[in-house]
Amino acid sequence: MSTFSRQFGHLAAILLLSTAVTIAEAQYDLRATLFAQTDDALKSANEARANILAPKSYSEAARAYGSAEDKLRRGRSIESIKSDLDDAAKALRIAVDATRLANVTLTSAIQARDDAEAANAVTFATDKWRQAEEKFASAAMRLEAGNVKSARTRAKDAEEFYRAAELTAIKSNYLDEARRLIAKAKDDRVDRVAPKTLAKAEALLAEAESALTENRYDTDQPRSTARQAKYEVKHAMHLASILEPVRDRDVSLEDFALAAETPVLSIAGSLDLVAALDEGYEKPTDTIIDRINALQKDAYELSERRNQIFELEEEIARLEKDLGVQSDRLAAQELQRRKFRQIENMFGSAEAQVFTHGQNVLIRPIGLVFPSGSAQIESEYFSLLRKMQDAIRMFPNSLVVVEGHTDSFGGDDSNLTLSQERAEAVRAYLLATLRDLSPEDVGAVGFGESRPVANNETVEGRAKNRRIDVVIRPR
């Protein structure tokens, strides 16, 4: 082959590759443009778990979406692709609406499913999980079809399968594994350097086994205890791995202590803080926690601002039609923002957290603590509740809802009752001391353990979930 032929062949190959890349890039840009709105709808549907709670509509959307992708690959007409995408978006909107009804109608079954999934029932109780999923899918489809009674019957069956799967998974995933690890730790003589941690693991395992035997229908506490047992024995094994060298004098005590400081320094550095450890861990730990709390609050506020921006953008689109009303609304929103800042400044960081929920204001008095199992308000918290009264007065003629919440430990029914009683106690106090509040304008509702704001698997998370929320809804 001549030099010219080889060069021509190389040139042709480069041109073909360049053309293919250009076509691929153009197709990618076209897809991004055509699919943007439907992808947003799909994201919303997935966040609402529509594939589980509204399987019929979600499947219809998936078929239309897949058809649109297939037509794009085959170079079919834009109109045909758009038609499929419109069908998909419509089905996704219907699916999201259906999830709202499912969350209300199938609440117990959904909670049971979440608990079973948390226990990894899909791995450790495969058959029971499959049966539960079939029953739940049937219930969800019946609900989509408008047959509420039949949906509830099937959801009840699904709940029983989910609870059975959860129990099996807890025993297999946590109890059996904890037993195996404890036996291994004893064989490895972990008790020589970490006897307290290993003993704690054994005690937690016994507690979890006892709790499951006594009440198989309340699996929240035994699941958490079993998980903690598994954690503690692994913790003991880890301690043994780092303490054995110290015990054998392969590592000095000073080197060990300096190595233990490294994670604190690393975390502080990532938060743009300087951790001074010359007086121990307490001060830098408190500083890190304060920064994390501030970041969490900023993230929440940012989310709310994004929602407000979206709402304002929709209003601006209607500005030409109703300019006077729009101006009034913006002024009202600015006034509410100023009031919100005033309320926020009323409370110390250990007294209450203040959030916005759209146009509503939510006050979470984290400093208000009830005695265990009681709905009695202690006199030491009256000053905090008086500040809450001052906040409510800033929104005259508003509706006020007192919400009670618990952690997941204890029975569902008893938690629901306790949360209701605590909410009613706060409502009664507000009505007794705020003469300008009408009883019709103040409600109390207990949600029990159904609306956690933190992880129920930690002591700190459960403390956050045992709370009262006061929602102010301006008219």
N, C-alpha and C positions, 0 to 999 in steps of 0.2 A: 504494500500500500504506500502511495506517495505521501510525502510530507504535507502537501496541500490537502489530500483527502483526510489525513488524520486531524489536521487543524480544523477542517470543515466539520468533521464529525464531532469534535470537542465543542465547537461553537454551537452546533445544532442541539447538542445535549444541554448546554447551558441555557439556550433560549427556551427549550422545552421545560426545563426545571423552573426557570424564571416565570414562564407563563403559568405553570401549575401553582406556584406560590401565589402569584397575583390573583388567580381564580379563587384559591382557598381563602385568601385575605378578603376578597370581595364578598364571598359567601358568608364568611364570619361576620362582617359588618352588616350584611343584609339580615342575618339571623338576629343579631343584637337589636336591630331596629324593629323587626317584625315581632319578636317574642318578648320585648321589654315589659309590656303591661301584663301579659299572661304569666310571665315569670314572677312578677310581683304578686299576682293573685295566687300562684302556686306556693310561693314562700309563705304567704299568710295562711293558706290552707294547711300546709305542713306544720306551721307553728301551732295551729289549732287542733292538730292531730286528726284532720279530716279523714285520712286514710283508715283510721280506726273507728272514729265516731260517726262517719258518714260514708261508708264504703261504696254504696251504690252511686252516689253523685261523683265521688272521687274517681271511681273506675270509669265512668262516662267521660270525665275530664281527661283522664290518662289516655283513653282511646283517641280522643280528638287531638290531644297534644302530640301523641305518637304519629298520628296521620299527618299532622302539619310538618313534623320533622322529616318524615319519609318523603313528602312532596317537595320539601326544600332540597333534599339530597338528589332527587330525580329531576330537579329543575322545572317543576310544574308552575302554573300561573300564580302570581302574587295574590290574586283575588281568591283563588281556591285555598291557599295557605291561610289567608286572613279569615276566611270563613270557618276553617277548623279551629283556629285560635280563638275566635269569638265564641264558638261553641264550648271550647275548653274553659275559657274565662267565666262564662255564664254558669257552667256546671260547678266550677270551683267556688263561685259566690254562693250558690245554693248549698254546697257542702259546708261552707263556713257557717251559714245560717243554721244548718241542721246540727252542727256541733254545739251551738248554744242550747238548743232544746235537749240534746243528749246529755250535756253536763248537768242539767237540772233533773232530768228524768232518770238517768242511769247513774246517779252519783255514787251509790254504794258499790256498784259493780266496777265503776272506773277506779275507785279508791282501792278495791280488792285487786284489781289488775296491776295498779301501780306498785302495791305492796309485794305482789308475787314477782313482778319484774325486778324490783329492788333486791329480792332474795335470790335472783338469778334462776327462777323456776324454769325458764326456757332450756337451761342446761341440765339442771338437777331433778326436774320433774317433767320431763318432755311430754309424756302421754297426757298427764293431767292438764298441762299448759295448752296442748293442742285442743283438747276437748273444751276447755274454757274459752279459747279463742273462737272456736266454731260457734259456741252458744252466744258469745258476745257479738260476733259478726251478725248472727241471725237477729239478735235483739236490735242492733243498730239499724239493720235494713228494714225491720218491721216498723221501727220508729220513723224512719224516712218515708215509709209508705202511709203513715198516719195511724197505724194500729198501736196505740199507746199501751193498751191493756196487754196485748200479746208480747210487746216489747219488754214490759216490766216482768212478765212471767219468765221469759227467756233470760233476762238480765239477772234474775234471782238465781236461776240455775247456773249461770256463768259465774256469779259471785261465789257459790259453793265450790265449784271446781277450782277457781282461783285461790280460795282460802286453803283448800286441800293441797294444791300445788305449792303454795307458799310454805305450808307446814313441812311438807316433804323436803323442799329445797333448804329450809332453815336447818333441818336435821342433817341433811347431806352436806350442804355447803359450809355450814358453820360448826355444828356440833361434832360431826365425824372428823372434819379437818382439824378442829381444835384438839380433839382427843389424840389424833395421830401426831400432831406437832408437839403436844405435851409429852407424849411417850418418847419422841425423838429427843426432846430437850433433856429429859431425864437420862437417857442413854448417853448423851453428850456431856453429862455432868454440868449442865448450865447452872444448877442450884449452888454450885461452889462460888460463883461471882454475882449471880442475880437471883438470890433465893426469894426475895420479897416480890419481885415482878412475876416470877413463875408461880408463886403461891397465889398471887392475885388472879392469874389466869385460871388456875384450878378452881378457885372460889367462884369466879364468874361463870365458868362452865357448869358447875353444880347448880348455881342460881338459875341459869337459863333452862337447864333440864327440868328443874322443879317447876318453874313458871309454865313451861309448855305442858307439863302433866296436869297442873291444877286448872288451867284455863286455856284450852287450845284455840278459843275464838278471839282472844286478845293477844295477837302475835307481835305487836309493836315492841313491847318491852323485852320479851325473850329474844327476839331477833337482834335488837340492839345489844343486849347483854352477851349473846353468843358471838356476835361480831366483835365486841370488845374483848371477849376471852381469846378469840383467835388473834386479835391484834396484840394483846399483852404477852402471849407466849412467843410470838414472833419478835416482839420488843425485847423480851428476855434473851432470846437467842442473839439478837443484834448486840445487846449490852455485853453479853459474854464474848462476842467476837472482838469488841474494842477494849474490854477490860482485861481479858486474858494476857495481852502483851504487857499491860501495866502490872498485873499480878506477878508475871514472870520477870518483871524488870527489864523488858526489852524496850519499853517506852517510859520516859520519865513522867512524873506527875505534872511538871510544868508544861511539857509538850502536849500532854493530854488536855490540860485546861485551855491552852492556847488554841488547840484544834477545835475545842467545843465552842469557842467564841466566834469562829469563822462564819457560821451561818447568820448570826446576828449582824455582823459587819456587812455581809453580802446583801442581806435584805434591806438594811438601812441605806446602803449605797444605792440600791436600785430605786429607793424612794427619795433620793437626793437629801439624805440626812446623814449626820455624823454621829456615830454611836460611841459615846465615851464610856468605856467599861472600867474606868479606874475605881468606881464605886459599886460595881456589880452590874447585874442585868436589869434591875427594876426600872431605872430611869429610861434607858434606851428602849426597853420593851413598851413602856407607857407611851413614849414619843411615837414609836412605830404604829401602835394601835390607834392613837389619835389621828395620825396621817391617813391610815387606811379608812377609818370612819369618815373622815372628810372627803376622801376620794369616792367612797360609796355614795355619799349624799350628793356630791357633784354629778356623778353618773346618773343618779335618779333625776336630778333637776334637769340635766341635759336632755334626757329622754322626754321629760314633760315639755321642755321648750321646743323640741322638735315637733311634738304633737301640736303645740300652739302655732308654730310657724305653718304647719300644714293647714290648720284651720284658717289662719289668716290669708293664706294663698287662695283658698277657696272663696273667702269673703271678697278678696280683691277682684276676683273674676266677676263678681256681681256688683262691683262698686258703681259702675255706670248706671245701673238700674236703681240703686237705692243709696245714693251718696250720703244723705242725711243720717239714715239709720246706721250706716257703716261708721261714720264719725262718732256717733253716740256710743257704739259698741266698743270702739277702740278706747274711748275715754273711760268707759266702765271697766275695761280690762286693766287699764293702767291704775285705776283706783284700787282694784282688787289686789294688784301686785304690791302696791304700797302697804295695804293692810296686811298682806301676807308677811312682808318683811317686819312689820311692827310685832305681829304675833310671834314670829320666829325669835325676835330679840327679847321676848318676855321670859323665855325659859332658858335655864342653864342646860349644858350638854348632858348632865346626868338626870335632868328632870323630864324632858320631853323632846321628841322629834316632831318637826312640822313639815308636811308635804302638801303639794298641790295635786289634785286629781281632776284635771280639766278645770272647770270653774269651781270645784269644791275644794275645801281645805280639810286635811286630815291631821289631827293632833294625836300623837302616840305618847301617852304619859309613861315613859319607861321607868320613872321613879316611883310609880304607884305599884305597891306589892301587896298581894293578899296572903293571909296565912294559908298554909297548905289545906286544901279541901274546903276552904271557907269563902264566903262572899261578904264578910264583914270588912268595912272600910275603917282602918285604924285612924285615930285622931291626928297622928303625925303627918298624914297626907292631906289634911284639909287645906293647908296653905297652897299646895300644888293644885288642888281642885279649884281654889279661888282664882288662881291665874287662868285656869281654863275657862272659868266664868267670864273673866275680863275679855278673853279672846272671843267668846261667843257673842258678847255684847257688841263687838265691832261689826257684826253682821246682823242687824235687827231684821225681824220678820223672816228669819231663815228657818229651814228644817234642820234638826239636829238628830243624828242617829248614833247611839252608843253601841259599839260592837264588842262582844266578848269572844276571846280566843284562848285555846289551851294548847299544850304540847300533845304528842301522840301517846304518851304513857297513860295507862288506864283504859277502861272500856269506852267505846264510842258514845254510848248513851249517857253514861255518867259525866263524861267530858262535855257533852252538849248541854246537859242540865246545869252543870257548874258554870259554864261560860254564859248561859242565859241569866243565871242568878247574879253573877257579877256585873253584867251589863245593866240589869235592872237596879242593882244597888247604886251604881253611878248615876243612872237616870233619876232615881229617887232623890239623891243628894242634890243634883242640879235643880230639880223642880222645887225642892224645899228651900233653896237658898237664892234662886233667881226668880223673883216674883213676876218679872215681865215675860217669863216663858210660859206658854200655854202647854198643857199636857198633850194636846193633839199635835204639837210641833216637835215633840221629843219622843223618839222611838228607841227601843232596846231590842237587840237581836243577838243570840248566841250562835256561833258557828262551830263550837267545839274545836276539833283538831283538823278541820277540813281546809283551812286557809293558812298554812305555815308561811312564814317569811324568812325562815332560816332552817338549817339542817337539824332535824330531830335526833340525829345520831350523836350529837355532842351536847355536853352540859350547857355550854354557852348558847347553842342554837335553841335548845328547849326553853331556856330562860327567856329568849327573845320571842318565842311563840306564845308563851303565857302572857297575854297582854290585853289591854283595853285600847280600842281605837275610837276616837270621837270624830265623826264626820260632820262638817258644817256645809249645808247645801243652800247657798243664797238663792232666793227666788228671783 
